[in-house]
Amino acid sequence: MDSSSAFTGRRAVVQSLAAGSLLMPGLLSELLADSSASDPLSPKQPHHPAKAKRVIFIFSNGGVSHMDTFDHKPKLFAADGKVTGIGGGLSNQQRVLLRPLWEFRPGGKCGTLVSDLFPHLRERMDDVCLIKSMKSDDNEHYQATLAIHTGSFFFSRPSIGAWVSYGLGTMNGNLPSFMVLAQHLPYAGTQVFANDFLPAYHQGVRVVPGPVPIADLDRRTPQREVQEMELGLAGALNRRHLADRGNDQELAARIRTFETAFHMQTEAREAFEVGRESRPTLDLYGLKEGQADGFGWKCLVARRLAERGVRFIELIDGSSSHNWDQHGNMAEHADHAKAIDRPIAGLLQDLKQRGMLDETLVVWTTEFGRTPGVDGDKGRGHHSACFSSWLAGGGAKGGISYGSTDEIGATVAEKRVHVHDFHATILHLLGIDHTRLTYRHAGRDYRLTDVAGKVVQEILA
Amino acid sequence: MRLQVGYLLLIASPVLLCAPSGAAAEPPVFYRGINLNGPAVVIDGQKWDGNDAANYRCNGNSFENQSVPLRPETDRDRALMIRSSRWGGQIDVDLLEVPAGEYQVCLYVWEDNDSTTFSLSVNDRQVVKKYSSGSAGTWRRLGPWPTKVTGSVIRVSARGGDANLSGLEVWRGSGEIPTQGDSGFVKEPTAEQLAFFESRIRPLLATHCYECHSQAAKELGGNLLLDSRPGILKGGDTKPPIVPGDPDASLLIKAVRKKDAELQMPPDSKLSDTEVADLERWVKMRAPDPRTTDTIAAIKAKSAINWDKASDFWSLRPLSAPSIPPVNDGSWPSNDIDRFVLARLEAAGIKPAADANKPALLRRVTFDLIGLPPSPGEIAAFEADKSPEAFTRVVERLLDSPQYGERWGRHWLDVVRYADTAGDNSDFPIPQMYRYRNWVIAAFNRDLPYDQFVREQLAGDLLGGDTPEQAQERLVATGYIANARRFGSRVTDYPQHLTIEDTIDNLGRTFLGTTINCARCHNHKFDPITTEDYYGLYGIFHSTRYPWPGIELEQKQRDLVPLVPTDEAQRLLEQRKRRQDELEGKVRELEKQRNAAQGESRKSLEKQVADAKQEAARLASETLPFEQAYAVAEGAKREDVAVQQKGDPAKPGPMVPRHFLTVLGGAALPATDQSSGRLQLASWIVDPSNPLAARVMANRIWLYHFGQGLSTTPNDFGRQGKPPTHPELLDHLATQFIKSGWSIKALHRQILLSHTYRLASSRDEAATAQDPANELLSGHPRRRLDAEALRDTLLLLGDHLDPSPGGPHPFPPQTEWKFTQHNPFKAVYDTNRRSVYLMTQRIQRHPYLAIFDGPDPAASTPQRQASTTPLQALYLLNDAFVHEQAGGLAKRLLAERDTDPARVELAYLLVLGRKPAGDEASSALEFLRGVRAKLGSASIPPDQLDQQSWQALARTMFRLNEFVYID
């Protein structure tokens, strides 16, 4: 087509270009009405009916000691200072056993034992399904962190959040489907929330507590009206361009992203403004007036994002350089627990009060546990042979403990839940069959659980 | 590839020995058995020598205790042999005067009291790592370990704890040797035993185990067959499941008891106590079993690859030069490519689209070849050139531009998953990696023939050069192999097998369009590639020295290749050492003086000592006095490797000679060859009889020109990939490619000068309805600018692009490296150079490239995705970079033109490659007036109104679909 005749024979665009509106004209809306074909983030039907509609995934980085938190080992209290052949952990060395530093007490009506590290969370145990028989395969932070997120120990693969986004889409087109609240990066860096070979729509969007939670979220054009005029002209020119090109859906979808982005500038902002919450709500999370950081802020923002339809929200507790990795002195676990105990308990309570807990699966996990034997002076080493994690809400059976370790917490004694099983179960609760959620890449169908994974049926409510 | 049968046999016979069909394997022959510390015996019907035998020596201490009960029990001669042994923490057993050839070695070991741990090697190759000897009475026949004897000795060594070595059993040949005497098992079951088996055991096994552990299993679990006696005797990936007579030592029993954390069977249910008791009883009665059919052999026969059939597949068939198809409209084609395309369109009854207009064509070809838009001057010149050669001239100008290599080199860097860091847990920087990047760019610019391009990347160090410079360039080219990913944080147990897998994986995809790495643990599920093929290539890289990039527990780089002659490097190193010694000597001397001095002179000497120390430290921290390449070299040991069963280096299987893929002829490295085999590998790949090399590369080049390949799976030409839409056209391109001397630029010319390339992107409704995916190419596929083209263009338009080639990145000096998995290397370096020069980390995405579908830095990216996300829109709305470039463009428009209409025209030419049409100019002017008014009322000073309102127009244009899509 000759450029001079570019305006003949196309649908008339009556509106003056310069006064173009942001509102979507009929043509474009029609085109995108059945958007499942063109919009990879449109909500999708799960494989089977499910209670959980979304996930809040809390990852405590560094390796949380199971026997000091959720896995009560009375024998280990008694065996302090003894050497056995099963100290576990790195290269399975013999170690002098170290007693846990905290007492355990029953919580809730169910009476699940939780140590004094988590006094607030302990009160919520009726909603919590504790898994004490978790198992990973690598004693390195990096590999184990990658695995609990992607199912792969060595190779970059899509994160569980990206898989869920890919499998279920999003409930709110004005927000990303997978958001990651991370002040700092954990081990393995951005890989833990990467889309990898899945389309980029599914990548985790990192939220950094502070003045700019999402890169480029704030309008840089100082005058809002000028930005609107810019978008108006671009929109009009884009629609003309679209009409000239047979209403190509890809072009139409791109026009819409500008509308989404425009709204995100305010809507996403709003989600981060916890100041609008009532005093009692702020108290639940342990937030002070005007506070916009800390784990309480992350938990409250997680609830606000969940309310707004974000499918998968990950909260990262700790970073690769400051975390639960207490080789030298287990007492430091107290600081890390204190930072998250009340906020997480508050989150569970808040979700429950608002009737959201049934539809929201809250997951807490870490990359591995710690050795029953001492490491350094008073610390514990890395221990992937067993550790604890928990699920709450979203169709998980509250008030139970599943699986067990041996008497000192060195190995899984029964009902082992491997990382792949854990993933399979989370997907199941969302209505996804982990063997059917596949993506063809480089000549084969990949899935989150590789060739393994078994749904833990007994913990489904 | 279908080769003449004679040729296939001639070339491939050494390989076929280990192919799963086992067709050419000769049954092995018993060579020798030696009772290491006792008399001659007869075991499994073979005559064994005693410890007085000739051509045998052993340095272990003699030990015998015939009173220890053996577990499992065994026959008299074997028990006699086992319980008389040689022990020690450093034992070598030597067989001498062994004729050259292939052997398999088995070793009997036992434990007389407390368990100990030791490792075993055969001829210095470790075969068992940390074997645990078990409780008193435990014995085992370990092996067989395939061993190639060239130096007339077989040496079996035990290192570690005190091992008891009882007997050595050696077979000649590489076929399967008989399993250990089944003496422990009931040989002839009684009727009563059979009845027990039939009523209690067979139904149980069939119900609970056969689903995964029988011939009929959909997927065989752990390679274990429980549906026959041979299957049970052989065992699966772990040792045999039954120790006859000893339930507690039998893995089968351990598994069904479900007490062990690691081993629990069946996975989904639990046997009843009675069932477990029945199995225990069966094992106790030494597993009487009438099921003698060899199901292992049956499965092997079933899964054997039929090589003739395998090579009869579109991508493996020999390249043909297909005849040019006739077309009805003889005036339409410009060259033969068009005839292939038009013939298909005519057959489908689809009319090709009209030709693209000149501005659209110029914009298309300019982005295509150099990744940047045409300048207004180039647009005007092309518009004005009415000669038939106008387009040819444009193509030649662009192919000659140095920016061509930056664009097309980037495509290659995508495929080879280029990164400037190593990918280990701390992601160590590789300051020298840029040399390979620049080598690739230069290779495209000088149109290095593709076969040579391949050779230099795989074996440039072995090619030498006409000049020292050429030899150095070729060394740098092997950065391709060196760039393979590193893993973990450790040094002593560094997982080199994963780095080699990454090498083979990329090599297969890049050069052959084949997913070879699928055969690491098992034969390829879809393609005719065996595990032996995988380890045949593995041996080549096992025999190659990779540079060490530094890793958490060993931070210093080593094994890089000096870019000066070896003796020169030596001289410089010695020179530096001398200087270092001098400086340190000076420090010592001054310290001595200082210690003797008092008062003022002591003070002055203190300072002198400090200065001298500083000088010495400075020299020590300086980088080496010569440049180095991050490149590979021949390994210290150049040798074949054994198959790693299930991909586990600790489970060696049969040895495999280094060779090329069997289905591609299986050429093997000559036995006399002393090299790694990389040069041969390169020549096997680019041998004209290998149809994959040219097909794969021709498809890639087509893909980058059209945005879609003829095969849409450019890295997978196997059964899981997609066959080409135009197979004859692909073969035509591939044969022309080879004929032109593998010239990539010649292939560009052919494609670009075709009529097909010049079509408009708008197709009529009939074409769209009939061929929605545009597979038949009735119009040019529209596509989005990739991340680099977008960023480079914004920089160019904003007048900020630095067109100079990039050099090294500003990494922190090596002497300061302290990277760990806790504090990994992480950086983003700003630059106004083209995006191909951005520092790319293996495991951290560059924030900009992550948003716009940049290449995956950890795996080969054969084709960019083009996702459309709100984050991209946010970037174009609000990112400082975009605003900065818009400001630059505004400034330029204001400076270069005097009137607003002229400025609008220039903006359209720069951003969209065409002049404004219809009401576009007036709309732009109206927009500017509106913005100006708004800004004025927002009290923006009048002297900034021009700049700011033009900047608003520039931002608007940067968000247009017409800007980011190429018609």
Interface residues (C-beta under 8 A of the other chain):
Chain A: M1 D2 S3 S4 A6 F7 S16 L17 A18 P40 K135 E140 H141 Y142 Q143 F154 F155 S156 N174 P176 L185 Y187 A188 G189 T190 Q191 A194 D196 F197 P199 A200 Y201 Q203 V205 I214 A215 D216 L217 D218 R219 R220 T221 P222 Q223 E225 V226 Q227 M229 E230 L231 L233 A234 A236 L237 N238 H241 L242 D244 R245 G246 D248 E250 L251 A253 R254 I255 T257 F258 T260 A261 F262 M264 Q265 S320 S321 D325 A385 T411 V412 A413 R416 A442 G443 R444 K454
Chain B: A261 Q264 P267 D268 A354 N357 P359 A360 N425 D427 F487 G488 S489 P495 L498 R509 T515 C518 F526 T713 N715 D716 G718 Q720 G721 A760 S761 S762 R763 E765 T768 R782 R784 Q821 H822 N823 P824 K826 I843 Q844 R845 P847 A850 I851 D853 D856 A858 A859 S860 Q865 A866 S867 T868 T869 P870 L871 Q872 A873 L874 Y875 L876 L877 N878 D879 A880 H883 R914 K915 A917 G918 D919 E920 S923 A924 E926 F927 G930 V931 K934 L935 A938 A952 R955 T956 M957 R959 L960 N961 E962 V964 Y965 D967
